[in-house]
Amino acid sequence: MSQVFKQDLTDNSVRPGGLFFVELLMPKQCDMPDRDTMVEVFTKHLGPVDCFSYGAESAGFAPQNYKVHYEDNDADVPPTLMVTNCEKIDKPVLDDFDRSQVWDCPNVDELLAECQYRVFATDMLASGLAAKERADMLVKYVDALLELYPSCKAVVFGPSRKFLSRESIENHPDKEVQYDETKAFSKQYSPMLIGNYTVSYRINKKKVSHEFAVKGLNFTGAKEHYGHEYNVKTGKIDVSDGSTTLTNVSYKLEF
């Protein structure tokens, strides 16, 4: 792809807690699973759910383990998970820019050409959840959707337009955190104060010199941000950082 794209750096808007949706891409049209099956699978992954609507066009579920508190009426209300029926794709799923970001899926063109149908799934009224709690819910939501739709071959995450094959989701043992790559380098962390030191003592003689040294790296103990990791025990996303402090004693002999 030889086309050159330019990032719009004038957009400084921050839109936390926006609408989450996924597109499940299928090679053939499929029926929506029956109500009981959907309740069973969602309960398996998300805990107890209420199915408040089920029809030919869509189905709606309320996961009871996740609650948003509304101060106006002092009520805890679960978010809404919606799933639509399978429909024919009438325009390209990814535009040229979105396609340029899919460098980690070598068969993306094959999958896009093969998959002519899709199912939409989204969450609603979930912006009030804590970020980690919502992320935990969405990871389990996608896992449940893949179990409900075994013919799904790829998933597009919105609004980032992240494209992942089914295999990359199911076969990743570490549940690697996915980032919105359209906003790369948009978050800046605080400066790090790192201090290193060297203390040496040198003895110079006529034909030889001796040097004793003590070197220390990061004696301030500053922590470095490594990223985020999915905690398989708690089912939540944890911040990964750490501090490495090293001390080295050396002796050097020079002739």
Protein Blocks (a to p, Z undefined) as FASTA:
>chain_A
ZZdcdddfkbmcdcehiacddddddfbdcddddfklmmmmmmmmnopaddfbdcfkbccd
ddfkbccddfklopacddddddddddddfbdfbdfklmmmmmmbmklmmmmmmmmcdcdd
ddehklmpcfklmmmmmmmmmmmmmmmmmmbcbdcddfklpacdfklmmmmmnlpacddf
klghkaccddddddddddddddddfkbccddddddehklopacdfbdcddfknopacddd
dddddddddddddZZ
